[in-house]
Structures are given as C-alpha cells and as structure tokens.
Amino acid sequence: MDKIDVVIVGGGLAGLACAYRLADKGLQVIVVERGDFPGSKNVTGGRLYLMPIRSMVGDMLDDAPFERKVVRERWSLFGKGNSLNIDFTGERFRGEDHSYTLLRSRFDRWLSEKLMGKGVFVIPKYRVDDLLWEGDSVAGIRAGSEEIAAHVVVAADGVLSFMAQKAGLRQKMVPKNYAVGMKEVIELPEEKINDRFNVGSNEGCAHLFLGDVTQGIFGGGFLYTNRDTVSIGIVAGIQGLMKKDPPVEAHTLMDTFKEKYEIKRLLEGGNLVEYAAHIIPEGGYKGIAKLCGNGIVVVGDAAGFALNMGVTVRGMEFAIASGIIAADTIAEAKEANDFTAKTLSEYGKRLQETFVLKDLAACEDMPEFLDNESFFSYYPDTFTGFLDKIMWFGDGPKEKIGATLWKELKASGMMSFKRLKELYNIRKI
Ligand SMILES: Cc1cc2nc3c(=O)[nH]c(=O)nc-3n(C[C@H](O)[C@H](O)[C@H](O)COP(=O)(O)OP(=O)(O)OC[C@H]3O[C@@H](n4cnc5c(N)ncnc54)[C@H](O)[C@@H]3O)c2cc1C
C-alpha cells in the first residue's frame, strides 16, 4: 500500500496545529476526526494563553475567532453560605494579547477550514479503530474496513487516547490522574455581559471558584465570558468522586453551583444553549505518556499535557505547542527518511526546552499538593468565616477586629501544626 507522510488521529487543537505546521513544511497529511466536524466533540473552559505560543504559531492564529480578550480575573472562595472574592485587572492584561476566551465548536472548525484551504484533507465522522503495524513499527490506521498507510501516525485523540494505549505508550489509567469537567454555555446579551462583569465590548472576564462548589472534592468551578454567551462549569477529581461518602453524582454539583446566590445573579435571564462533559488529565508531569514509538508520536491531552495550577487550568496551549513541535520533528524524520523511535524521540527533547515540559516539571508536585480536602472545604470555610465574623454588627458591642481575628484563628485550628505545615508546603508549588 502507498504510504502518505502523516495521518493524524483527532481534529482537536493538538491535531490541527500539527497538521498546519506539516502542511507549511510541504508534507502530505490527513486529519481524521470522529466528530461531525472538528470542534463538535471538544470541550474546554476555556481560555487560551497566547504568550507562551506566540513565537511558534506563525500565521496559524491570524484572524482567529476569539470571543473576548481576558482583562479581568476573578477568584471566589465559597464557604457555607458566604463567599470571598478577589477581582484583579492590570494595564498589561488590558494592553497586550495575553489570553482570550474561545468556544471550541467555533474555533476548531475555523482552524480546520483554514487547514483545508492549504490543501489538507480533514475527514470528519471517521473513527479510527486500530493501528496498522509493520513488525514493531506503527504503519497507519484502520477504521472499519478502511486503512490508511502512513510513515507516521500522530495520536492527537485526546485524554483517553486509545491510539497511545494500542501503541503501548500509555501508563495505566488511575482515577487520581483524571477529573471530570461539566460545562454549560449560557446565552446572554452582549451588553448584559459587559455590565455584569464590568468589562468593555470585546473585553472578558475569567472567574474561578473554589470551596463549597465541589463538596470538599478536588476541583472547582469556572466561568468565562464569551461574546454573547458565558461558559460555566465544574471540574471534580474522579478519585474524590469515587471516595465520596455519601456518594455524590457529578451533575448535581453543577446544579447546586448554578443555584448559588452569587452565580444565579450572573446568569439571570440567560438561555442554556450547550451542555458538555469531558475528562481532563490531572496527573501533571508524572502522568505524562511515553511520547513516541516507531512510527508514532503522541500530542496534546493524549500525552497528558495539561496543568491545573489551582488558580488556572492550562491545556490548549500545550496541545498547540506539542502539535507544532511534533510536526517539526516529523519533518526532519522525513528528510532523514527515518521514522524510528530513535529519530522521533527528538520531539521529547525539544519539548524539554519549551514551556510545555518546563512548566509541567516546575509544577510536578502540584497534583499531590492539591490532593488535600482542606483546600476545598476547610480553608474556604475558615477564611469566609473570618470575614463573616468581622463584618457582622450584631446587637451587642463590637469587639476589636484584631481580637476577633485572633480568637477565630485559634478556634479554627489555623494555628495548629498541621495547618502551619500545609501553608509552609505552599513553597513547593
Ligand atoms: C471542562 C474543561 C475545562 C477546561 N478549561 C481549559 C481552559 O480554560 N484553558 C485551557 O487551556 N485548557 C482547558 N482545558 C483543557 C483543554 O481543553 C484540553 O487540554 C485541550 O482540549 C486538549 O486538546 P487536544 O487536541 O489534545 O484534545 P481534544 O480537544 O480532546 O481533541 C481530541 C480529538 O480526537 C478525536 N478523537 C478521539 N478518538 C478518536 C478516534 N478514535 N478517531 C478519530 N478521532 C478521534 C476527538 O473527537 C477530538 O476531536 C479544559 C478541559 C475541560 C474538559
């Protein structure tokens, strides 16, 4: 069978970015995507940080259909019946192209159309079932009775990556390395979004929520403003959900979140236009797959390239960067006419030099650090509790603020060895 240069399994951001770079380098490439169109099965929060990938993307993102430029960051700690908010904006966040919100159904589709304009075949509704092998080398893909032979297969098939599994590149999947994300898109008039989130036209807000939104389970809530919709959702660790006693159904977390006073007001009058759920890699640096084998490389979520830093979730720019770097390595392998793991392993080495593996390595201890129920119940409850006491004026005389705070610090156990050790451990992340 004649071989094409590259077949990419998965038309998400990792696969499309890889195809874009390969096409620029003159390689023959086909992208196959099981969804009705690229973007139809892809879920993100979502905000894309542009700075880390700016020097890599060339003209790929020119005229991209971003929703809003994020100029306002909000974090909320939810206690039982109260909440504490931090609202941040800064000149350089407003001035520079730092990060943008986007909707994948629009964004990925747009990128795939741009790719087709470059002569790349992007085949939707095409679910790959298996890999083709020549000895110990991957040599293409099989979908039903059809086969496509290729020098290199790029596994860009997302977090569950059956391709990486079939190639024996993947670690055993364990619940603690994954979270489930649920997301709704709510339609609201543009002016209402501007008013409610205190932003101008085309400006957006990224809002993360911690505490009494996941019932003590690792995770949190998110809300991103789009042009005339908001994306709102919950992420919850699968291990935490499995251990929860009494058990809690993931979707009920979302329902209770939306019922909260603070959230209800933001969404008032909105119409639900989209609902999605998806798995997220949470294993960090230690959860990364083997990145290549003979005739195959793994990119994006399929490789485990996602980073939850507590204050933000990153996966999309890792997907784009890894796709581009994989493409550069494959182009060199083509020049050398050598598609063995030895040549393709250059991909991993290059990633080590970029933010992808540097940032993941720097936050290597983050998953263990966050695997602590206190961050999702005790601390939010305690901090919001302090404010509740300080701000409340009852019918008796008011104590000095310092005295109240000291009393509360002692009563809450914040001065205990356990808590001080937890706070001291923050330096590790
Ligand atoms: C709820 C949630 C919130 C998030 N928030 C953010 C955020 O705000 N910012 C951020 O940067 N990241 C965020 N992430 C992570 C980010 O969305 C992912 O890291 C990113 O989508 C990974 O892109 P990808 O191309 O690797 O995978 P995907 O987008 O999952 O693409 C994989 C593609 O492969 C296709 N596929 C799978 N199997 C097959 C097959 N057998 N045959 C053919 N096609 C196949 C799928 O249909 C899919 O289109 C979030 C994720 C979730 C779930």
PDBQT file of the ligand as one rigid body, heavy atoms in Angstrom, charges set to zero:
ROOT
HETATM    1  C1  LIG A 501     -14.194  21.367  31.414  1.00  0.00    +0.000 C 
HETATM    2  C2  LIG A 501     -12.813  21.684  30.889  1.00  0.00    +0.000 A 
HETATM    3  C3  LIG A 501     -12.272  22.951  31.081  1.00  0.00    +0.000 A 
HETATM    4  C4  LIG A 501     -11.010  23.261  30.546  1.00  0.00    +0.000 A 
HETATM    5  N1  LIG A 501     -10.552  24.532  30.642  1.00  0.00    +0.000 NA
HETATM    6  C5  LIG A 501      -9.410  24.883  29.997  1.00  0.00    +0.000 A 
HETATM    7  C6  LIG A 501      -9.026  26.241  29.875  1.00  0.00    +0.000 A 
HETATM    8  O1  LIG A 501      -9.725  27.151  30.283  1.00  0.00    +0.000 OA
HETATM    9  N2  LIG A 501      -7.845  26.516  29.244  1.00  0.00    +0.000 N 
HETATM   10  C7  LIG A 501      -7.061  25.529  28.697  1.00  0.00    +0.000 A 
HETATM   11  O2  LIG A 501      -6.021  25.846  28.099  1.00  0.00    +0.000 OA
HETATM   12  N3  LIG A 501      -7.424  24.234  28.769  1.00  0.00    +0.000 NA
HETATM   13  C8  LIG A 501      -8.593  23.891  29.389  1.00  0.00    +0.000 A 
HETATM   14  N4  LIG A 501      -8.990  22.591  29.395  1.00  0.00    +0.000 N 
HETATM   15  C9  LIG A 501      -8.119  21.571  28.780  1.00  0.00    +0.000 C 
HETATM   16  C10 LIG A 501      -8.164  21.664  27.264  1.00  0.00    +0.000 C 
HETATM   17  O3  LIG A 501      -9.479  21.769  26.811  1.00  0.00    +0.000 OA
HETATM   18  C11 LIG A 501      -7.510  20.435  26.657  1.00  0.00    +0.000 C 
HETATM   19  O4  LIG A 501      -6.201  20.335  27.173  1.00  0.00    +0.000 OA
HETATM   20  C12 LIG A 501      -7.453  20.516  25.118  1.00  0.00    +0.000 C 
HETATM   21  O5  LIG A 501      -8.744  20.483  24.601  1.00  0.00    +0.000 OA
HETATM   22  C13 LIG A 501      -6.646  19.356  24.534  1.00  0.00    +0.000 C 
HETATM   23  O6  LIG A 501      -6.717  19.400  23.120  1.00  0.00    +0.000 OA
HETATM   24  P1  LIG A 501      -6.408  18.088  22.270  1.00  0.00    +0.000 P 
HETATM   25  O7  LIG A 501      -6.451  18.490  20.855  1.00  0.00    +0.000 OA
HETATM   26  O8  LIG A 501      -5.201  17.426  22.799  1.00  0.00    +0.000 OA
HETATM   27  O9  LIG A 501      -7.612  17.089  22.629  1.00  0.00    +0.000 OA
HETATM   28  P2  LIG A 501      -9.144  17.176  22.231  1.00  0.00    +0.000 P 
HETATM   29  O10 LIG A 501      -9.596  18.565  22.088  1.00  0.00    +0.000 OA
HETATM   30  O11 LIG A 501      -9.871  16.293  23.212  1.00  0.00    +0.000 OA
HETATM   31  O12 LIG A 501      -9.199  16.517  20.773  1.00  0.00    +0.000 OA
HETATM   32  C14 LIG A 501      -9.122  15.141  20.565  1.00  0.00    +0.000 C 
HETATM   33  C15 LIG A 501      -9.900  14.841  19.302  1.00  0.00    +0.000 C 
HETATM   34  O13 LIG A 501      -9.700  13.484  18.919  1.00  0.00    +0.000 OA
HETATM   35  C16 LIG A 501     -10.914  12.965  18.429  1.00  0.00    +0.000 C 
HETATM   36  N5  LIG A 501     -10.845  11.503  18.549  1.00  0.00    +0.000 N 
HETATM   37  C17 LIG A 501     -10.755  10.768  19.679  1.00  0.00    +0.000 A 
HETATM   38  N6  LIG A 501     -10.681   9.454  19.387  1.00  0.00    +0.000 NA
HETATM   39  C18 LIG A 501     -10.743   9.371  18.037  1.00  0.00    +0.000 A 
HETATM   40  C19 LIG A 501     -10.718   8.272  17.131  1.00  0.00    +0.000 A 
HETATM   41  N7  LIG A 501     -10.610   7.005  17.566  1.00  0.00    +0.000 N 
HETATM   42  N8  LIG A 501     -10.818   8.527  15.802  1.00  0.00    +0.000 NA
HETATM   43  C20 LIG A 501     -10.912   9.806  15.344  1.00  0.00    +0.000 A 
HETATM   44  N9  LIG A 501     -10.945  10.884  16.158  1.00  0.00    +0.000 NA
HETATM   45  C21 LIG A 501     -10.844  10.663  17.480  1.00  0.00    +0.000 A 
HETATM   46  C22 LIG A 501     -11.967  13.603  19.333  1.00  0.00    +0.000 C 
HETATM   47  O14 LIG A 501     -13.249  13.568  18.766  1.00  0.00    +0.000 OA
HETATM   48  C23 LIG A 501     -11.410  15.009  19.480  1.00  0.00    +0.000 C 
HETATM   49  O15 LIG A 501     -11.887  15.885  18.490  1.00  0.00    +0.000 OA
HETATM   50  C24 LIG A 501     -10.252  22.257  29.890  1.00  0.00    +0.000 A 
HETATM   51  C25 LIG A 501     -10.801  20.971  29.704  1.00  0.00    +0.000 A 
HETATM   52  C26 LIG A 501     -12.070  20.698  30.166  1.00  0.00    +0.000 A 
HETATM   53  C27 LIG A 501     -12.682  19.345  29.892  1.00  0.00    +0.000 C 
ENDROOT
TORSDOF 0
